[in-house]
Amino acid sequence: MSNRLPRNLMSLERFMLRSEVLKLYKHMLRLVREIPDRNQRQQLQIFIRQDFELNKNLQDEGAIKMNIARGKNSLKELERTVQMAQ
């Protein structure tokens, strides 16, 4: 029996970044559910999913952090938009 760890084991920093990305993604999708117009809601859901899909293979932690910051700014803008739409 080997005591070696799997090669694809992520670092603690990468794990923390991953959990932050998932939290941001879920928050955005939950927020979009509040949009009354069905077509706008669906378009935003598709846009959010595509944006996260495009960046899912990022390996550089600096780039991941930059995208998280960009995502947080987008979340604030989305919150304002949803409030105006209600």
C-alpha positions as CSV (number, residue, x, y, z in Angstrom):
1,M,0.0,0.0,0.0
2,S,1.4,3.3,-1.1
3,N,1.4,6.5,1.1
4,R,1.8,8.8,-1.9
5,L,-0.9,11.4,-2.5
6,P,-2.6,11.6,-5.8
7,R,-0.9,13.8,-8.4
8,N,-4.0,15.8,-9.1
9,L,-4.5,16.8,-5.4
10,M,-5.2,20.5,-5.3
11,S,-3.4,22.9,-2.9
12,L,-5.3,24.5,0.0
13,E,-5.1,27.9,-1.8
14,R,-6.6,26.3,-5.0
15,F,-9.3,24.6,-2.9
16,M,-10.2,28.0,-1.3
17,L,-10.3,29.7,-4.7
18,R,-12.5,27.0,-6.1
19,S,-15.0,27.3,-3.2
20,E,-15.1,31.0,-3.7
21,V,-15.8,30.6,-7.4
22,L,-18.6,28.1,-6.7
23,K,-20.1,30.4,-4.1
24,L,-20.1,33.3,-6.5
25,Y,-21.6,31.2,-9.3
26,K,-24.4,29.9,-7.0
27,H,-25.1,33.4,-5.7
28,M,-25.4,34.8,-9.3
29,L,-27.8,32.1,-10.4
30,R,-29.9,32.5,-7.3
31,L,-30.1,36.2,-7.8
32,V,-31.1,35.8,-11.5
33,R,-34.1,33.7,-10.4
34,E,-35.7,36.9,-9.0
35,I,-35.9,38.5,-12.4
36,P,-39.6,38.6,-13.4
37,D,-39.1,38.5,-17.1
38,R,-38.6,34.9,-18.2
39,N,-36.6,35.6,-21.3
40,Q,-34.2,38.0,-19.6
41,R,-33.8,35.5,-16.8
42,Q,-32.9,32.7,-19.2
43,Q,-30.5,34.9,-21.2
44,L,-28.7,35.9,-18.0
45,Q,-28.5,32.3,-16.8
46,I,-27.0,31.2,-20.1
47,F,-24.5,34.2,-20.0
48,I,-23.4,33.3,-16.5
49,R,-22.9,29.7,-17.3
50,Q,-21.0,30.4,-20.4
51,D,-18.7,32.9,-18.7
52,F,-17.9,30.4,-15.9
53,E,-17.5,27.6,-18.5
54,L,-15.0,29.7,-20.5
55,N,-12.8,30.1,-17.4
56,K,-13.1,26.7,-15.7
57,N,-9.7,25.5,-16.9
58,L,-7.7,28.4,-15.6
59,Q,-4.6,27.2,-13.7
60,D,-2.9,30.5,-12.8
61,E,-4.0,31.5,-9.3
62,G,-3.5,35.2,-10.2
63,A,-5.8,35.0,-13.1
64,I,-8.4,33.1,-11.0
65,K,-8.2,35.8,-8.3
66,M,-8.6,38.5,-11.0
67,N,-11.7,36.8,-12.4
68,I,-13.2,36.4,-8.9
69,A,-12.8,40.2,-8.4
70,R,-14.4,40.8,-11.8
71,G,-17.2,38.4,-10.9
72,K,-17.8,40.2,-7.6
73,N,-18.1,43.5,-9.4
74,S,-20.5,41.9,-11.9
75,L,-22.5,40.5,-8.9
76,K,-22.9,44.0,-7.5
77,E,-24.1,45.3,-10.8
78,L,-26.5,42.3,-11.2
79,E,-27.9,43.0,-7.7
80,R,-28.7,46.6,-8.8
81,T,-30.2,45.5,-12.0
82,V,-32.5,42.9,-10.3
83,Q,-33.6,45.5,-7.8
84,M,-34.6,47.8,-10.6
85,A,-36.4,45.1,-12.5
86,Q,-38.7,44.2,-9.6
